[in-house]
């Protein structure tokens, strides 16, 4: 019995819930009589066709024509309206609630008529049309107390008080409802720009993959920052004054030609064109403008002329290197018969490819930064050059693209180098005055680290000095060092050896001199003043032989035997490397009287 009652109760709850849902859905689609009685206006925004405000001395109207909202007045014509403003206005009117109700019976009791409330000469007559017909409201005078006004629906007797904010919503001129934006779409949606001005015809198109490109007057890459700046300046302009609507003769304003136009196209295929005319008489700093698809004329700041007369050279991409520094993973340089390649190893960092050296990232970055900061100072330079002096190729494995820059002889030009980019046949002059010869030298990019060893892995050191017996120390089983082949009167200089081992663990050059030197005698390395042999305990590691030659003001000429690179070692480093490892033991001081 209990289960049966539960089922009956559950069914009742389901039926009641369904009834409430159906009722609420119907109410949402059909405003109740009670809700309509609370609001003065019940404008249906979806079917609204027009709204007219008739004031004492003027009439302002907005209406939908061919799906486009227009605003204006009977005597001046209609122009494009601000859709967002109209939507806010309709919403604001619908929010006006009724206050006190004054019925016909109240009027009769008081011996009054509607004229006493200002309806014989209404302050405003509001007429709206939608798919249900035409509706008219009369707004009378203000109430004696409180910020309220009297209002009524035309043809009905009841008078209501509503908020005085209603009068603030009423536009006093068509300009208050007009669209002052030049372009309705977002700036980011622009995909095409066409400019016809004193600088000629300029056409730009944005490719989804490669960005902005000039198509007229030349086919070339465009500077994305310049294009973005142009669009932003154009979008910041606002209509100043609405001069005339329904104009049939644009020649009065200098707007009849096709010589001064700016057109923007969106990604959805829409476009809007501005036609710029004469200066506005008596208003310096303003010009007449119209939209090509409209018959209205308005005034605009003369700043639009700067945009209208933008030359292609200003928008053209002046960058020499198109790749970003962070995307570059390889450099290739050619100068005559010399070649040099640099590559970025994800684990080891930048490398000189041949000869195989660790590269100094600072030197590599300097090369990249030099070209990243280079800009074109003159496009399409005439030249008789055939073969380039230099070629620089920058690659990116991340993007799968390369940039090739060819540098041609200057032919007497002192203002900058002449270059050619990728497959572009044009020759450009850039702001770099010359290419340093050391750019092709692999030593320019070599890491300063000569070698790096594990200090504990060094098991033998031989120091050979000119005209002196060799000094050889070797690690013992207890990890200490002892002299090799010497008499018992000598011992290891522990302090000098400790400093030597620390220095040998990491040897750094203070500068590089030559690669594959023709004559070692020039550097004092054919018969070096100091020769260091370093033995290692690691089985797969070869030993090292360091040669130190002649001293100069910049340091000692040095090289690692078998590597054919001459470099500088600073004097303090050589002092540590050449210190005596062998000392004689101190004899006891004799005691007086013995």
BELGINOR-V877427 format. One record per pair of residues at least 12 apart in sequence whose C-alpha atoms are under 6 Angstrom apart, sorted by the first residue. I is the first residue (numbers start at 0). GAP is how many residues later the second one is. D is the distance in whole Angstrom. If there is no record, write none. Layout:
I|GAP|D / I|GAP|D
This chain:
37|59|6 / 37|60|6 / 38|57|6 / 38|58|4 / 38|59|6 / 39|56|6 / 39|57|6 / 39|58|6 / 40|53|5 / 41|52|6 / 46|83|5 / 46|84|6 / 47|82|4 / 48|14|6 / 48|15|6 / 48|80|5 / 48|81|5 / 49|12|6 / 49|13|4 / 49|78|6 / 49|79|5 / 50|76|6 / 50|77|4 / 51|74|6 / 51|75|5 / 52|72|6 / 52|73|5 / 53|70|6 / 53|71|5 / 54|69|5 / 58|14|6 / 59|12|6 / 59|13|5 / 59|114|5 / 60|12|6 / 68|12|5 / 71|102|5 / 76|168|5 / 76|169|6 / 79|99|6 / 80|96|6 / 80|97|4 / 80|98|5 / 81|95|6 / 81|96|5 / 81|97|4 / 97|62|6 / 97|64|5 / 98|62|5 / 98|63|6 / 99|60|6 / 99|61|5 / 100|58|6 / 100|59|5 / 101|56|6 / 101|57|5 / 102|55|5 / 103|53|6 / 116|23|6 / 116|24|6 / 117|22|4 / 117|23|5 / 118|21|5 / 121|17|6 / 121|18|5 / 122|16|6 / 122|17|5 / 123|15|5 / 124|12|6 / 124|13|5 / 135|18|5 / 136|15|6 / 136|16|4 / 136|17|5 / 137|13|6 / 137|14|5 / 138|12|4 / 146|17|5 / 147|14|5 / 147|15|5 / 147|16|4 / 148|12|6 / 148|13|6 / 148|15|5 / 179|58|6 / 179|59|5 / 180|57|6 / 188|77|5 / 188|78|6 / 189|75|6 / 189|76|5 / 190|14|6 / 190|15|5 / 190|74|6 / 190|75|5 / 190|76|6 / 191|12|6 / 191|13|5 / 191|72|6 / 191|73|5 / 192|70|6 / 192|71|5 / 193|68|6 / 193|69|5 / 194|66|6 / 194|67|5 / 195|63|6 / 195|64|5 / 195|65|5 / 196|63|5 / 196|111|5 / 196|112|5 / 197|111|5 / 198|110|5 / 198|112|5 / 201|14|5 / 201|15|6 / 202|12|5 / 202|13|5 / 220|96|5 / 221|93|6 / 221|94|4 / 221|95|4 / 222|92|6 / 222|93|6 / 222|94|4 / 225|89|6 / 238|61|5 / 239|59|5 / 239|60|5 / 240|57|6 / 240|58|5 / 241|56|4 / 242|54|5 / 242|55|5 / 243|52|6 / 243|53|5 / 244|50|6 / 244|51|4 / 245|49|5 / 245|50|6 / 246|48|5 / 252|24|6 / 252|25|6 / 253|23|4 / 253|24|5 / 254|22|5 / 259|15|6 / 259|16|5 / 260|13|6 / 260|14|5 / 261|12|5 / 272|18|6 / 272|19|5 / 273|16|6 / 273|17|5 / 274|14|6 / 274|15|5 / 275|13|5 / 276|12|6 / 284|16|6 / 284|17|5 / 285|14|5 / 285|15|5 / 285|16|5 / 286|12|5 / 286|13|6 / 286|15|6 / 317|57|5 / 317|58|5 / 318|56|5 / 319|54|6 / 319|55|6 / 320|50|6 / 320|51|6 / 326|69|6 / 327|67|6 / 327|68|5 / 328|14|6 / 328|15|5 / 328|66|6 / 328|67|5 / 329|12|6 / 329|13|4 / 329|64|6 / 329|65|5 / 330|62|6 / 330|63|5 / 331|60|6 / 331|61|5 / 332|58|6 / 332|59|5 / 333|56|6 / 333|57|5 / 334|55|5 / 340|12|5 / 357|89|5 / 358|86|5 / 358|87|5 / 358|88|5 / 359|85|5 / 359|86|6 / 359|87|4 / 362|82|5 / 374|55|6 / 374|56|6 / 375|53|6 / 375|54|4 / 376|52|6 / 376|53|5 / 377|50|6 / 377|51|5 / 378|49|5 / 379|46|5 / 379|47|5 / 379|48|6 / 380|46|5 / 380|47|6 / 387|18|6 / 387|19|5 / 387|20|4 / 388|18|6 / 388|19|5 / 389|16|6 / 389|17|5 / 390|14|6 / 390|15|5 / 391|12|6 / 391|13|5 / 403|17|6 / 403|18|5 / 404|15|6 / 404|16|5 / 405|13|5 / 405|14|5 / 406|12|4 / 415|13|6 / 415|14|5 / 415|15|5 / 415|16|5 / 415|17|4 / 416|12|6 / 416|13|6 / 416|15|6 / 416|16|6 / 447|60|5 / 447|61|5 / 448|59|4 / 449|57|5 / 449|58|5 / 450|55|6 / 450|56|6 / 451|53|6 / 451|54|4 / 452|52|5 / 453|51|6 / 454|50|5 / 456|79|6 / 456|80|5 / 457|77|6 / 457|78|5 / 458|15|6 / 458|16|5 / 458|76|6 / 458|77|5 / 458|78|6 / 459|13|6 / 459|14|4 / 459|74|6 / 459|75|5 / 460|12|5 / 460|72|6 / 460|73|5 / 461|70|6 / 461|71|5 / 462|69|5 / 463|66|6 / 463|67|5 / 464|64|6 / 464|65|5 / 465|63|5 / 471|12|6 / 489|93|6 / 489|94|5 / 490|91|6 / 490|92|6 / 491|89|6 / 491|90|5 / 492|88|5 / 492|89|5 / 492|90|6 / 499|76|6 / 499|77|6 / 508|59|6 / 508|60|5 / 509|58|5 / 509|59|6 / 510|56|6 / 510|57|5 / 511|55|4 / 512|53|5 / 512|54|5 / 513|51|6 / 513|52|5 / 514|49|6 / 514|50|5 / 515|48|5 / 522|27|6 / 522|34|6 / 523|25|4 / 523|26|5 / 524|24|5 / 527|20|6 / 527|21|5 / 528|20|5 / 529|17|6 / 529|18|5 / 530|15|6 / 530|16|5 / 531|13|6 / 531|14|5 / 532|12|5 / 544|15|6 / 544|16|5 / 545|14|5 / 546|12|5 / 554|13|5 / 554|14|5 / 554|15|5 / 554|16|6 / 555|12|5 / 555|13|5
